[in-house]
């Protein structure tokens, strides 16, 4: 017989498993939550861009013919087909181009840089969010990166071109990544360790804010290089 507990002494608490308490696995880390989308996105970018660059170098595809193809025109102008947003974007583009050239040709380089940065970080990033959130335009993302690689294969390998590419890659990819995280976590919240869709959405929006802020760092550098290149061309 097992000895009875001595009166007045506390008895040891029974383990949770013994009383039938449900076991809750620890929530995945932030890295494990964002990695599936991010690694997939980076892999698609590298394969599509690398395929386009290789095709351009090996002359497998005629770049001029591909740039005038219907699918290329569709890919370039999908955001303009979004009701409401498309009209607003068109009016902004017309205003922004005139304003930018005015700053450049009157020697206002600082204002030109600010405008280019805000255009890239706010307006262009908003377009990336709209494309990603509406999902359908995102299906043409690999084609767009293929065409980008094809174009750069026939461009001079200058520091300005490749530095701008790297900065815009980092900036826009982070925005797409953050938006996709919100969508994927919302649809499969249990798979990513969230208790509810509301919790997944709140966590996703916080993560998106971090991605968006970090994209500004890359786009600021890219905007500076882009602005200096345009000013240099205008001086010539």
C-alpha positions as a Markdown table, in Angstrom:
| # | Residue | x | y | z |
|---|---|---|---|---|
| 1 | Unk | 0.0 | 0.0 | 0.0 |
| 2 | Unk | 1.2 | 3.5 | -0.8 |
| 3 | Unk | 1.7 | 5.8 | 2.2 |
| 4 | Unk | -1.0 | 8.3 | 3.0 |
| 5 | Unk | 0.0 | 11.9 | 3.0 |
| 6 | Unk | 0.8 | 13.3 | 6.4 |
| 7 | Unk | -1.9 | 15.7 | 7.6 |
| 8 | Unk | -1.0 | 19.3 | 7.2 |
| 9 | Unk | 1.5 | 18.8 | 4.4 |
| 10 | Unk | 0.6 | 20.0 | 0.9 |
| 11 | Unk | 0.2 | 17.4 | -1.7 |
| 12 | Unk | 2.0 | 17.6 | -5.0 |
| 13 | Unk | -0.1 | 19.0 | -7.8 |
| 14 | Unk | -1.1 | 16.4 | -10.4 |
| 15 | Unk | 0.4 | 17.0 | -13.8 |
| 16 | Unk | -1.9 | 18.6 | -16.4 |
| 17 | Unk | -1.9 | 15.5 | -18.5 |
| 18 | Unk | -3.2 | 13.5 | -15.6 |
| 19 | Unk | -6.4 | 15.6 | -15.2 |
| 20 | Unk | -7.1 | 15.7 | -19.0 |
| 21 | Unk | -6.1 | 19.3 | -19.7 |
| 22 | Unk | -5.7 | 19.9 | -23.5 |
| 23 | Unk | -2.1 | 20.3 | -24.7 |
| 24 | Unk | -1.5 | 23.6 | -26.6 |
| 25 | Unk | 1.7 | 23.6 | -28.7 |
| 26 | Unk | 3.7 | 26.8 | -28.6 |
| 27 | Unk | 3.0 | 29.4 | -31.2 |
| 28 | Unk | 5.4 | 29.4 | -34.1 |
| 29 | Unk | 8.1 | 32.1 | -34.2 |
| 30 | Unk | 7.7 | 35.1 | -36.4 |
| 31 | Unk | 10.4 | 33.7 | -38.8 |
| 32 | Unk | 8.4 | 30.4 | -39.2 |
| 33 | Unk | 5.3 | 32.3 | -39.9 |
| 34 | Unk | 6.8 | 34.6 | -42.6 |
| 35 | Unk | 9.3 | 32.2 | -44.1 |
| 36 | Unk | 6.9 | 30.1 | -46.3 |
| 37 | Unk | 5.6 | 33.1 | -48.2 |
| 38 | Unk | 8.9 | 34.9 | -48.3 |
| 39 | Unk | 11.0 | 32.0 | -49.6 |
| 40 | Unk | 8.4 | 31.2 | -52.2 |
| 41 | Unk | 8.3 | 34.8 | -53.4 |
| 42 | Unk | 12.1 | 35.0 | -53.6 |
| 43 | Unk | 12.4 | 31.7 | -55.4 |
| 44 | Unk | 9.8 | 32.8 | -58.0 |
| 45 | Unk | 11.6 | 36.2 | -58.5 |
| 46 | Unk | 15.0 | 34.6 | -58.9 |
| 47 | Unk | 13.7 | 31.9 | -61.3 |
| 48 | Unk | 11.7 | 34.3 | -63.4 |
| 49 | Unk | 14.3 | 37.1 | -63.5 |
| 50 | Unk | 17.1 | 34.7 | -64.0 |
| 51 | Unk | 15.2 | 32.9 | -66.8 |
| 52 | Unk | 14.6 | 36.2 | -68.6 |
| 53 | Unk | 18.2 | 37.3 | -68.2 |
| 54 | Unk | 19.5 | 34.0 | -69.5 |
| 55 | Unk | 17.0 | 34.1 | -72.4 |
| 56 | Unk | 18.2 | 37.6 | -73.3 |
| 57 | Unk | 21.9 | 36.7 | -73.2 |
| 58 | Unk | 21.4 | 33.6 | -75.3 |
| 59 | Unk | 19.1 | 35.4 | -77.7 |
| 60 | Unk | 16.3 | 32.8 | -77.2 |
| 61 | Unk | 13.6 | 35.5 | -77.2 |
| 62 | Unk | 13.2 | 38.7 | -79.2 |
| 63 | Unk | 12.8 | 41.4 | -76.5 |
| 64 | Unk | 11.2 | 43.9 | -78.9 |
| 65 | Unk | 8.5 | 41.5 | -80.0 |
| 66 | Unk | 7.8 | 40.4 | -76.4 |
| 67 | Unk | 7.4 | 44.0 | -75.2 |
| 68 | Unk | 4.6 | 44.6 | -77.7 |
| 69 | Unk | 2.8 | 41.3 | -77.0 |
| 70 | Unk | -0.8 | 41.6 | -75.6 |
| 71 | Unk | 0.1 | 39.9 | -72.4 |
| 72 | Unk | 2.8 | 42.5 | -71.8 |
| 73 | Unk | 0.4 | 45.4 | -72.3 |
| 74 | Unk | -2.1 | 43.6 | -69.9 |
| 75 | Unk | 0.6 | 43.1 | -67.3 |
| 76 | Unk | 1.7 | 46.8 | -67.4 |
| 77 | Unk | -1.8 | 48.3 | -67.1 |
| 78 | Unk | -3.7 | 46.0 | -64.7 |
| 79 | Unk | -3.8 | 48.5 | -61.9 |
| 80 | Unk | -5.5 | 51.0 | -64.2 |
| 81 | Unk | -8.4 | 48.5 | -64.6 |
| 82 | Unk | -9.2 | 48.6 | -60.9 |
| 83 | Unk | -12.4 | 50.7 | -60.5 |
| 84 | Unk | -11.8 | 54.0 | -58.9 |
| 85 | Unk | -8.1 | 53.4 | -58.2 |
| 86 | Unk | -7.2 | 53.3 | -61.9 |
| 87 | Unk | -8.6 | 56.7 | -62.6 |
| 88 | Unk | -7.0 | 58.2 | -59.6 |
| 89 | Unk | -3.7 | 56.7 | -60.4 |
| 90 | Unk | -3.8 | 58.0 | -64.0 |
| 91 | Unk | -4.4 | 61.6 | -62.8 |
| 92 | Unk | -1.6 | 61.3 | -60.3 |
| 93 | Unk | 0.9 | 60.0 | -62.9 |
| 94 | Unk | 0.1 | 63.0 | -65.2 |
| 95 | Unk | 0.6 | 65.4 | -62.4 |
| 96 | Unk | 3.7 | 63.7 | -61.0 |
| 97 | Unk | 5.6 | 63.6 | -64.3 |
| 98 | Unk | 5.1 | 67.3 | -65.0 |
| 99 | Unk | 6.1 | 68.2 | -61.5 |
| 100 | Unk | 9.2 | 66.0 | -61.5 |
| 101 | Unk | 10.5 | 67.4 | -64.8 |
| 102 | Unk | 9.8 | 70.9 | -63.6 |
| 103 | Unk | 12.0 | 70.3 | -60.5 |
| 104 | Unk | 14.7 | 68.7 | -62.5 |
| 105 | Unk | 15.0 | 71.4 | -65.2 |
| 106 | Unk | 14.9 | 74.2 | -62.7 |
| 107 | Unk | 17.7 | 72.7 | -60.6 |
| 108 | Unk | 15.6 | 71.7 | -57.6 |
| 109 | Unk | 17.3 | 68.4 | -57.0 |
| 110 | Unk | 16.1 | 68.1 | -53.3 |
| 111 | Unk | 12.5 | 68.5 | -54.2 |
| 112 | Unk | 12.9 | 66.0 | -57.1 |
| 113 | Unk | 14.4 | 63.4 | -54.7 |
| 114 | Unk | 11.5 | 63.8 | -52.2 |
| 115 | Unk | 8.9 | 63.5 | -55.0 |
| 116 | Unk | 10.6 | 60.4 | -56.5 |
| 117 | Unk | 10.9 | 58.8 | -53.0 |
| 118 | Unk | 7.3 | 59.5 | -52.1 |
| 119 | Unk | 6.2 | 58.2 | -55.6 |
| 120 | Unk | 8.1 | 54.9 | -55.0 |
| 121 | Unk | 7.4 | 54.4 | -51.3 |
| 122 | Unk | 3.8 | 55.5 | -51.2 |
| 123 | Unk | 2.2 | 55.4 | -54.7 |
| 124 | Unk | 4.2 | 52.5 | -56.3 |
| 125 | Unk | 3.9 | 50.5 | -53.1 |
| 126 | Unk | 0.2 | 51.1 | -52.9 |
| 127 | Unk | 0.0 | 49.8 | -56.5 |
| 128 | Unk | 1.8 | 46.7 | -55.3 |
| 129 | Unk | -0.6 | 46.3 | -52.4 |
| 130 | Unk | -3.6 | 46.6 | -54.8 |
| 131 | Unk | -2.1 | 44.1 | -57.2 |
| 132 | Unk | -1.4 | 41.6 | -54.4 |
| 133 | Unk | -4.7 | 42.1 | -52.6 |
| 134 | Unk | -6.7 | 41.5 | -55.8 |
| 135 | Unk | -4.7 | 38.3 | -56.4 |
| 136 | Unk | -5.3 | 38.1 | -60.2 |
| 137 | Unk | -2.6 | 40.6 | -61.2 |
| 138 | Unk | -0.2 | 38.7 | -59.0 |
| 139 | Unk | -0.5 | 35.7 | -61.4 |
| 140 | Unk | 1.4 | 37.8 | -64.0 |
| 141 | Unk | 4.2 | 38.6 | -61.5 |
| 142 | Unk | 6.6 | 35.9 | -62.8 |
| 143 | Unk | 6.0 | 37.1 | -66.4 |
| 144 | Unk | 6.8 | 40.7 | -65.3 |
| 145 | Unk | 10.1 | 39.6 | -63.7 |
| 146 | Unk | 11.0 | 37.5 | -66.7 |
| 147 | Unk | 10.5 | 40.5 | -68.9 |
| 148 | Unk | 12.6 | 42.6 | -66.5 |
| 149 | Unk | 15.4 | 40.1 | -66.7 |
| 150 | Unk | 15.1 | 40.0 | -70.5 |
| 151 | Unk | 15.3 | 43.8 | -70.7 |
| 152 | Unk | 18.4 | 44.1 | -68.5 |
| 153 | Unk | 20.2 | 41.4 | -70.4 |
| 154 | Unk | 20.5 | 43.9 | -73.3 |
| 155 | Unk | 21.2 | 46.9 | -71.1 |
| 156 | Unk | 24.6 | 48.2 | -70.2 |
| 157 | Unk | 25.8 | 46.8 | -66.9 |
| 158 | Unk | 26.1 | 50.2 | -65.1 |
| 159 | Unk | 26.1 | 50.7 | -61.4 |
| 160 | Unk | 23.0 | 52.9 | -61.5 |
| 161 | Unk | 20.9 | 50.3 | -63.3 |
| 162 | Unk | 21.8 | 47.4 | -61.1 |
| 163 | Unk | 21.8 | 49.4 | -57.8 |
| 164 | Unk | 18.4 | 50.7 | -58.6 |
| 165 | Unk | 17.2 | 47.1 | -59.4 |
| 166 | Unk | 18.5 | 45.8 | -56.1 |
| 167 | Unk | 16.9 | 48.6 | -54.1 |
| 168 | Unk | 13.6 | 48.3 | -55.9 |
| 169 | Unk | 13.7 | 44.5 | -55.6 |
| 170 | Unk | 14.1 | 44.9 | -51.8 |
| 171 | Unk | 11.6 | 47.6 | -51.4 |
| 172 | Unk | 8.7 | 46.3 | -53.5 |
| 173 | Unk | 9.3 | 42.6 | -52.6 |
| 174 | Unk | 9.0 | 43.5 | -48.9 |
| 175 | Unk | 5.6 | 45.2 | -49.5 |
| 176 | Unk | 4.3 | 42.2 | -51.6 |
| 177 | Unk | 5.6 | 39.8 | -48.9 |
| 178 | Unk | 3.9 | 41.7 | -46.1 |
| 179 | Unk | 0.6 | 41.9 | -48.0 |
| 180 | Unk | 0.7 | 38.2 | -48.9 |
| 181 | Unk | 1.4 | 37.3 | -45.2 |
| 182 | Unk | -1.8 | 39.1 | -44.2 |
| 183 | Unk | -3.9 | 37.2 | -46.8 |
| 184 | Unk | -2.4 | 33.8 | -46.2 |
| 185 | Unk | -2.6 | 34.1 | -42.4 |
| 186 | Unk | -6.2 | 35.3 | -42.7 |
| 187 | Unk | -7.2 | 32.3 | -44.8 |
| 188 | Unk | -5.2 | 29.6 | -42.9 |
| 189 | Unk | -4.9 | 31.1 | -39.4 |
| 190 | Unk | -4.8 | 27.8 | -37.6 |
| 191 | Unk | -2.0 | 26.5 | -39.8 |
| 192 | Unk | 0.1 | 29.4 | -38.7 |
| 193 | Unk | -0.7 | 29.1 | -35.0 |
| 194 | Unk | -3.3 | 31.8 | -34.6 |
| 195 | Unk | -6.3 | 31.4 | -32.3 |
| 196 | Unk | -8.7 | 33.3 | -34.7 |
| 197 | Unk | -8.9 | 35.2 | -37.9 |
| 198 | Unk | -9.0 | 38.4 | -35.9 |
| 199 | Unk | -5.8 | 37.6 | -34.2 |
| 200 | Unk | -4.2 | 36.6 | -37.5 |
| 201 | Unk | -5.3 | 39.9 | -39.1 |
| 202 | Unk | -4.0 | 42.0 | -36.2 |
| 203 | Unk | -0.6 | 40.2 | -36.1 |
| 204 | Unk | -0.4 | 40.4 | -39.9 |
| 205 | Unk | -1.0 | 44.2 | -40.0 |
| 206 | Unk | 1.7 | 44.7 | -37.4 |
| 207 | Unk | 4.1 | 42.6 | -39.4 |
| 208 | Unk | 3.1 | 44.5 | -42.6 |
| 209 | Unk | 3.9 | 47.8 | -40.9 |
| 210 | Unk | 7.4 | 46.5 | -40.2 |
| 211 | Unk | 7.9 | 45.3 | -43.8 |
| 212 | Unk | 6.6 | 48.6 | -45.2 |
| 213 | Unk | 8.9 | 50.7 | -43.0 |
| 214 | Unk | 11.9 | 48.5 | -44.0 |
| 215 | Unk | 10.9 | 48.9 | -47.7 |
| 216 | Unk | 11.3 | 52.6 | -47.3 |
| 217 | Unk | 15.0 | 52.2 | -46.5 |
| 218 | Unk | 15.7 | 50.4 | -49.8 |
| 219 | Unk | 13.5 | 52.7 | -51.8 |
| 220 | Unk | 15.2 | 55.8 | -50.4 |
| 221 | Unk | 18.6 | 54.6 | -51.6 |
| 222 | Unk | 17.1 | 53.6 | -55.0 |
| 223 | Unk | 15.3 | 56.9 | -55.3 |
| 224 | Unk | 18.5 | 58.8 | -54.7 |
| 225 | Unk | 20.3 | 56.8 | -57.4 |
| 226 | Unk | 17.4 | 57.2 | -59.8 |
| 227 | Unk | 17.1 | 61.0 | -59.2 |
| 228 | Unk | 20.8 | 61.6 | -59.6 |
| 229 | Unk | 20.8 | 59.6 | -62.9 |
| 230 | Unk | 17.9 | 61.6 | -64.3 |
| 231 | Unk | 19.6 | 64.9 | -63.3 |
| 232 | Unk | 22.8 | 63.7 | -64.9 |
| 233 | Unk | 21.0 | 63.0 | -68.1 |
| 234 | Unk | 19.3 | 66.3 | -68.1 |
| 235 | Unk | 22.6 | 68.2 | -67.7 |
| 236 | Unk | 24.0 | 66.4 | -70.7 |
